[in-house]
Amino acid sequence: MSKKIGIVLAGCGVYDGAEVHESVISMLVLQKKGYELVFFAPDVEQAHVINHQEGVPAEGEKRRVLIESARVARTKVNKVSEARVDELDGLFFPGGFGVAKNLCTFAFEGEKMSVNKDVANLITAFHKARKPMTFLCIAPVLPAKVIGNGVELTIGTDPEVGGKIDAMGAKHIRKAVNEAHVDKANRIVTSPAYMSAANLLDVEASVNAAVKAFAELLG
């Protein structure tokens, strides 16, 4: 029986949702491993909507994270609150500013951020069950806040974000874009993706490194 992996999305689009390149490359690489993918997102309104052509807020527009995430998944997206740790073998979080805006408030509050209750509960349940999780790009701020306690994470080499991860009680580890960091004690894999990537090839290298490490933890 194939392993079942939950992918948690934060909407659709780098500036206000899930990073599309990271999400799709992750889906592809995970499927090449033979894993079954199940998609989740919080059923909440986006923090705001960004016009991706102009890079500015789209005044008056409102979108829901769950509905927008289905654009990326191309299938049904389940509510994060409905995810069950005993029905999944691992958890995977692509990045994108939506992670820092919709799954938590890191984009607005830095290390003083809060995490969506359902997202925090899911991460906590997986951590308690010792099931592996992977966080790409900016997504490592989630376990930094939820788990803390010296959990080792990488977002690449950005000293400002790395410092904020340390301030939340985690430990930032500098890594190149094509590297993943594995915290074996906490069974967490992180890799920089677009926190360091210059192009799709860099993202692919980052995801490949993360999935390889993730697969080893899955067994």
Beta strands, then each sheet from edge to edge (+ up, - down):
strand 1: 4-8
strand 2: 36-41
strand 3: 50-51
strand 4: 56-57
strand 5: 77-79
strand 6: 90-93
strand 7: 133-136
strand 8: 152-156
strand 9: 171-174
strand 10: 181-183
strand 11: 188-191
sheet 1: 5+ 2+ 1+ 6+ 7+ 11+ 10-
sheet 2: 3+ 4-
sheet 3: 8+ 9+
end
